[in-house]
Amino acid sequence: MEARLQHRVQRYGWDRAASRYDGLWATQLAGVQAELLSRAALAPGERVLDLACGTGLVTQAAARAVAPMGQVLGTDLSGEMVAVAQQRARAAGCLNVDFARLGAERLAVADGSFDVVLCSLGLMYVPEPEQVLSEARRVLRPGGRLVLSVWGERARCGWADLFGIVDDEVSSEVCPLFFRLGQPGLLARLCKENGLLAAPEQRWRTTLAYADGEQACDAALVGGPVALAWSRFDLATQQRVRARYLGVIAPWQGPSGYAVPAEFVVLAAHAPGSA
């Protein structure tokens, strides 16, 4: 898919998903988000950039960690995600955080202006992840830190066939590079090629728990990366897609719902030099 079209698909899709995202994914992703923040080791007074911030779950946690003098900027391609993030921050009384609708591949911020760059489960959606890493290198101060998380290998994510099911109903592939960054060693290599020094990656396996099939389908189809395609399907197509997806995750159904296996990769890197 051409990069400009991929950006539009992602922006519109996440705009549609924004209102339900927290209810469908906040609990599911809390563990990997906590791991990312642990690896970042944020300190009071630091300046933090949170790329692809979504509804601001990581952004707010980062703002609490660097308070009272530190500042955090959350950016996302989706205007609706940014609006939800702003509302959440205001409701929580989080005063040291700002948000902006910005794509991660072209950041309108100054060179060397951040101590830490975070990107929690956002890099997989970008047509040019190398450009994102190059921009992260540019905006980090010497010695500044980058911490990333992405979904892991396709074979270790029980829900992965979702993309093929949706692809069968649309004219272009959905998220064509989604699992590419989960390949062993690839994130570290891309960091090195873009001037960042990476520590060994950490693979983090978990299960995604859903109370029933409706919740599992809503998380995958309404609150995730295929939300735009899903919103345009007629009722018959939606029913067909739901049935096929429930068939895919049926092996992980038990008396209390579904426990679908998943894998994440968390990687920390830093810019050369010292502050």
Secondary structure, DSSP 8 states (H G I E B T S, - for coil): --HHHHHHHHHHHHHHHHHHHHHHHHHHHHHHHHHHHHHHT--TT-EEEEET-TTSHHHHHHHHHHTTT-EEEEEES-HHHHHHHHHHHHHTT--SEEEEE--TTS--S-TT-EEEEEEES-GGG-S-HHHHHHHHHHHEEEEEEEEEEEE--GGG-TTTTHHHHHHTTSSS-SSTTTTGGGSTTHHHHHHHHTT-EE---EEEEEEEEESSHHHHHHHHHTSSTTHHHHHHS-HHHHHHHHHHHHHHHGGGEETTEEEEEEEEEEEEEE-SS--
